[in-house]
Amino acid sequence: MKHYNSLNEYYKNKYSKKVYKLSINGGMTCPNRDGKLDTRGCIFCGKGGSGEFSSEFDNNIENQLNLAKNRVKSKTKDDLYVAYFQPFTNTYADVKCLRDIYYKAIKPDYIAELSIATRPDCLSENVLNLLKEINKIKPVTVELGLQTIHEKSAEYIRRGYPLSVYDKAVEDLHRIGVTVVTHVIIGLPYETEEMILNTVKYVGKLTDGIKLQLLHIIKDTDLETEYKEGKFEVLTLEKYTDLICKSIELLPKNVIIHRITGDGDKRTLIAPLWSADKKRVLNYINRQLEERNVIQGKNII
């Protein structure tokens, strides 16, 4: 049974091939780190800026793409990929610089699409115009780090912008024909099940795709300090899976589910340690989806 509209299935239907993302480091920073908003970053964000599997910054984008291809070459025989600017805020630079690196990333024939991870508050009109321009050459997806719709939680994690900024970013990106994927963290401290599911339901009405990400406690973050002080507990595998099942049932069938768990760097992962065994986690979630007869959109009213 097909329980949800996965990214893998989406790519197979679109290209008749297995498509992998090639993570690129654009050398960006973030307004939460350079002093524009804060210098500490989001409370959960590690030194890698959520780009643990990207290369070190290298002005040679083609070189970065080749290195990333080598990392996944044993997994695929199909030479088709998405260029993915992953760590930090990948629209937070001069437009001239962005134009240069984006065009270099889409130049190879083996790159089918461009994906850009960023913040909703870093999409100026000049950036939007550039994305519109590139989207006419190869499809562009913008991934927005929302995490939660609840303002109290947003303040706690030091997100740095209100929900209205996310709403406008989605509207602006759709206006220029760009696909939107939204990141949601499952298990933020002090959020109830109802709060988490309300975020999923809200996002599902606006976004084209969603990444459901387990909260990871990463070494050398402020979140690690609070966790070790016993201020909150992380989710068990069982509770996380329950929330994933309920989230899938809330999401409209047209929303592409890009992720139902998350990869963390085992060298820096503090908790939950069960999440380090991705194969086991995915197998457990898939068994529960089967046993519970979970179907995407089942609980849409």
Secondary structure, DSSP 8 states (H G I E B T S, - for coil): ---S-BHHHHHHHHHSS--EEEEE------TTTSSSS-SS--TT--TTSS-TTS----S-HHHHHHHHHHHHGGG-S---EEEEE-SS-TT-S-HHHHHHHHHHHH-STTEEEEEEEE-TT---HHHHHHHHHHHTTS-EEEEEEEE-S-HHHHHHTT--S-HHHHHHHHHHHHHTT-EEEEEEEET-TT--HHHHHHHHHHHHTT-SEEEEEE--EETTSHHHHHHHTTS-----HHHHHHHHHHHHHHS-TTSEEEESS----TTTEEE-GGGG-HHHHHHHHHHHHHHTT--TTTT--
